Amino acid sequence: MKNFERTILYTVLISLITIGFVTVVQLKGQQDISSNASYLDPITIDVLAFLASFFLIFEGAYRIWEHKNDRYRKQFTRSLRIAFGVAILTTHIIQTMFKVNGFSFPI
């Protein structure tokens, strides 16, 4: 398998793990606290978070593409950058769903 393909596979895997982890933590944590202060923040915070997460994801993907011949171990920080972007995106999607629809998930 080529270095680029390994990097893509690793990045997708770490991003999926991040999505699962963040989703469980957000939905479980939402049940355990009496005041969901982060869910009451203005929608502007979510928009800024979406922009920051898209920047991290696209910039990390661009850097991986730019250095596609590097070994996937050398690409680790770029993959991690994408995973952080995915974590921020997942968190704020969940928060936005609560703000817009006002529903909760039973877990």
Buried (B, 14 or more C-beta within 10 A) or exposed (E): EEBBEBBBEBBEEBBEEBBEEBBEBBBEEBEEEEEBEBBEBEEEEBEEBBEBBEEBBEBBBEBBEEBBEBEBEEBBEBBBBBBBBBBBBBBBBBBBBBBEEEEEEEE
